[in-house]
């Protein structure tokens, strides 16, 4: 019954994959929240936002995500993680954190495209994230996106390089947006390269993978590699 405010700010451009990366994120709210729940909330929000992004897979020495609550809104203190108030605050904080995390990717060094890699059908979340990051960290995949080249074997090769040793590739499915690309261990019968090229030219692209081996899912947000990324990082000491 009390209106609360959630706001935030973030910094990042390159050397971004949260895990000692050059990323700083700050979210603040005026809600009154018990300290133990605030500790829980910052971790839950991070796992659904900043811990889902990568620009180049590289890391530095000083990433931070800080959640601050002033308690000035006048609401009754949120003290129960099972309460509707905690659920509402978690939704709001996570939404702000996710928007900031995605903005870091959109503003990545030399980035021209925003790519959401959605992996479902894994045995656990870690497996899904491993596949997502294998795609997001592949220079061959990232340069193909920059070139709008539907060289989709690069994506499939990255999936195979994710360390899922018992993956049954005959059950795997791959989509670019709504275009089914691969199934049954090979190209989808309905796939046409012109459809893949059309999607690859978009500024925002969804890559969707179904591993068909469980109920877990995860999303990784990344960007392409352009000529400007190389120029920025080749010249930055001079």
C-alpha positions as CSV (number, residue, x, y, z in Angstrom):
1,X,0.0,0.0,0.0
2,X,3.0,2.3,-0.1
3,X,4.7,3.6,-3.2
4,X,8.4,2.9,-3.3
5,X,11.1,4.0,-5.8
6,X,13.9,2.0,-7.4
7,X,16.6,3.6,-9.4
8,X,20.1,2.8,-10.6
9,X,23.2,3.6,-12.6
10,X,25.9,1.5,-14.1
11,X,29.3,1.8,-15.9
12,X,30.9,-0.6,-18.3
13,X,32.2,-0.8,-21.9
14,X,34.8,-3.4,-22.4
15,X,36.6,-6.1,-20.4
16,X,33.1,-7.1,-19.3
17,X,32.0,-10.4,-17.9
18,X,31.1,-9.9,-14.3
19,X,33.7,-11.9,-12.3
20,X,36.2,-9.2,-11.5
21,X,35.4,-7.2,-14.6
22,X,35.4,-3.4,-15.2
23,X,31.7,-3.1,-14.3
24,X,30.1,-1.0,-11.7
25,X,26.4,-1.1,-10.9
26,X,24.4,0.7,-8.2
27,X,20.7,0.3,-7.5
28,X,18.9,2.3,-4.7
29,X,15.5,2.1,-3.2
30,X,13.6,4.0,-0.5
31,X,11.9,0.8,0.7
32,X,12.4,-0.4,4.2
33,X,13.9,-3.8,4.1
34,X,15.5,-6.0,6.8
35,X,19.3,-6.3,6.3
36,X,19.3,-10.1,5.8
37,X,16.7,-9.8,3.1
38,X,18.6,-7.0,1.4
39,X,21.7,-9.3,1.3
40,X,19.6,-12.0,-0.3
41,X,18.0,-9.6,-2.8
42,X,21.2,-8.2,-4.1
43,X,22.4,-11.7,-4.9
44,X,19.2,-12.8,-6.5
45,X,19.0,-9.6,-8.6
46,X,22.7,-9.9,-9.7
47,X,22.2,-13.5,-10.8
48,X,19.3,-12.5,-13.0
49,X,21.0,-9.4,-14.5
50,X,24.7,-8.5,-14.3
51,X,25.7,-12.1,-14.0
52,X,24.1,-12.8,-17.4
53,X,26.1,-10.4,-19.5
54,X,29.4,-10.4,-21.4
55,X,30.9,-8.0,-23.9
56,X,34.2,-9.8,-24.7
57,X,34.5,-12.5,-21.9
58,X,37.5,-10.7,-20.5
59,X,37.9,-9.5,-17.0
60,X,39.7,-6.9,-15.0
61,X,40.0,-6.2,-11.2
62,X,37.1,-4.2,-9.9
63,X,33.5,-5.2,-10.7
64,X,30.8,-4.3,-8.1
65,X,27.1,-4.4,-7.8
66,X,25.7,-2.5,-4.8
67,X,22.1,-2.4,-3.6
68,X,21.2,0.4,-1.1
69,X,17.9,0.9,0.8
70,X,17.2,4.1,2.7
71,X,14.0,3.0,4.4
72,X,12.4,6.4,3.8
73,X,9.3,5.3,1.9
74,X,7.4,4.7,5.1
75,X,6.3,1.1,4.3
76,X,6.2,-1.5,7.0
77,X,9.7,-3.1,7.0
78,X,9.9,-6.1,4.7
79,X,11.1,-9.0,6.8
80,X,9.7,-12.1,5.2
81,X,11.1,-13.5,1.9
82,X,7.8,-15.3,1.3
83,X,5.8,-12.1,1.5
84,X,4.1,-10.4,-1.4
85,X,6.0,-7.2,-0.6
86,X,9.3,-8.9,-1.0
87,X,8.2,-10.4,-4.3
88,X,7.1,-7.0,-5.6
89,X,10.4,-5.4,-4.5
90,X,12.4,-8.2,-6.0
91,X,10.6,-7.8,-9.3
92,X,11.3,-4.1,-9.4
93,X,14.9,-4.3,-8.4
94,X,15.6,-7.1,-10.8
95,X,13.9,-5.2,-13.6
96,X,16.1,-2.1,-13.0
97,X,19.2,-4.2,-12.7
98,X,18.4,-6.2,-15.9
99,X,17.8,-2.9,-17.9
100,X,21.2,-1.6,-16.6
101,X,23.0,-4.8,-17.4
102,X,21.6,-4.9,-20.9
103,X,22.5,-1.2,-21.4
104,X,26.2,-2.2,-20.6
105,X,26.1,-4.7,-23.5
106,X,24.4,-2.3,-25.9
107,X,27.1,0.2,-25.1
108,X,29.9,-2.4,-25.4
109,X,33.1,-1.3,-27.1
110,X,32.4,-1.1,-30.9
111,X,29.1,-3.0,-30.5
112,X,26.6,-2.7,-33.3
113,X,24.2,-5.5,-32.3
114,X,22.5,-6.7,-29.1
115,X,22.2,-10.5,-28.9
116,X,20.1,-12.4,-26.4
117,X,21.1,-16.1,-26.2
118,X,18.3,-18.2,-24.7
119,X,19.2,-21.7,-23.7
120,X,16.5,-24.1,-22.5
121,X,16.1,-27.8,-22.0
122,X,19.3,-28.2,-19.9
123,X,19.8,-30.4,-16.9
124,X,20.6,-27.4,-14.7
125,X,21.1,-23.7,-15.0
126,X,24.9,-23.9,-15.0
127,X,24.8,-26.1,-18.1
128,X,22.5,-23.7,-19.9
129,X,24.7,-20.8,-19.0
130,X,27.8,-22.7,-20.1
131,X,26.3,-23.1,-23.6
132,X,25.2,-19.5,-23.7
133,X,28.6,-18.2,-22.8
134,X,30.3,-20.6,-25.2
135,X,28.3,-18.9,-28.0
136,X,28.7,-15.4,-26.6
137,X,32.5,-15.7,-26.2
138,X,33.3,-17.2,-29.6
139,X,35.1,-14.6,-31.8
140,X,34.0,-16.4,-34.9
141,X,30.3,-16.2,-33.8
142,X,30.6,-12.5,-32.8
143,X,32.3,-11.5,-36.0
144,X,29.7,-13.4,-38.0
145,X,27.0,-11.4,-36.3
146,X,28.8,-8.1,-37.1
147,X,29.0,-9.2,-40.8
148,X,25.3,-10.3,-40.8
149,X,26.6,-13.6,-42.1
150,X,24.4,-16.6,-41.3
151,X,27.3,-18.9,-40.9
152,X,25.4,-21.0,-38.4
153,X,27.9,-23.8,-38.2
154,X,29.9,-21.4,-36.0
155,X,27.0,-21.3,-33.4
156,X,26.7,-25.1,-33.5
157,X,30.4,-25.5,-33.1
158,X,30.3,-23.2,-30.1
159,X,27.6,-25.3,-28.5
160,X,29.7,-28.4,-29.1
161,X,32.6,-26.6,-27.4
162,X,30.6,-25.8,-24.2
163,X,31.7,-28.9,-22.3
164,X,28.4,-30.8,-22.3
165,X,30.1,-34.1,-23.0
166,X,27.0,-36.3,-23.4
167,X,24.9,-33.8,-25.4
168,X,22.8,-35.6,-28.0
169,X,23.0,-33.3,-31.1
170,X,20.2,-35.2,-32.9
171,X,17.8,-33.8,-30.3
172,X,19.1,-30.2,-30.3
173,X,17.2,-27.4,-32.0
174,X,18.5,-23.9,-32.9
175,X,16.5,-20.8,-33.9
176,X,17.4,-17.3,-35.0
177,X,14.4,-15.3,-33.7
178,X,11.5,-17.5,-35.0
179,X,13.5,-19.1,-37.8
180,X,14.2,-22.7,-37.1
181,X,17.8,-23.3,-38.2
182,X,18.8,-26.8,-37.1
183,X,17.1,-30.0,-35.8
184,X,17.7,-33.8,-36.0
185,X,21.4,-33.4,-36.2
186,X,21.4,-31.2,-39.3
187,X,19.9,-28.2,-41.1
188,X,16.1,-27.8,-40.6
189,X,14.1,-28.9,-43.7
190,X,12.3,-25.5,-43.6
191,X,15.5,-23.4,-43.3
192,X,16.4,-21.0,-46.0
193,X,19.7,-19.0,-45.8
194,X,17.9,-15.8,-46.9
195,X,15.8,-16.1,-43.7
196,X,18.9,-16.4,-41.6
197,X,20.5,-13.5,-43.3
198,X,17.4,-11.3,-42.7
199,X,17.6,-12.0,-39.0
200,X,21.3,-11.5,-38.8
201,X,20.9,-7.9,-40.3
202,X,18.8,-6.8,-37.3
203,X,20.2,-4.6,-34.6
204,X,18.7,-7.0,-32.0
205,X,18.8,-10.7,-32.4
206,X,17.5,-13.7,-30.4
207,X,19.4,-16.9,-30.5
208,X,17.3,-19.8,-29.0
209,X,18.6,-23.3,-28.3
210,X,16.7,-26.2,-26.9
211,X,19.1,-28.9,-25.6
212,X,16.1,-31.3,-25.0
213,X,17.7,-32.9,-21.9
214,X,15.9,-31.3,-18.9
215,X,13.8,-28.4,-17.7
216,X,16.5,-25.8,-16.8
217,X,16.9,-22.6,-18.8
218,X,19.2,-19.5,-18.8
219,X,19.7,-16.3,-20.9
220,X,23.0,-14.6,-21.7
221,X,23.2,-11.1,-23.2
222,X,26.1,-10.2,-25.5
223,X,27.1,-8.1,-28.5
224,X,29.0,-8.5,-31.7
225,X,32.7,-7.8,-32.4
226,X,33.3,-5.0,-34.9
227,X,36.3,-3.3,-36.5
228,X,35.9,-0.6,-33.8
229,X,36.4,-3.1,-31.0
230,X,39.8,-4.0,-32.4
231,X,40.7,-0.4,-33.0
232,X,39.7,0.7,-29.5
233,X,41.7,-2.0,-27.8
234,X,44.7,-1.8,-30.1
235,X,45.1,2.0,-29.6
236,X,44.0,2.4,-26.0
237,X,47.6,2.5,-24.5
238,X,48.6,5.1,-27.1
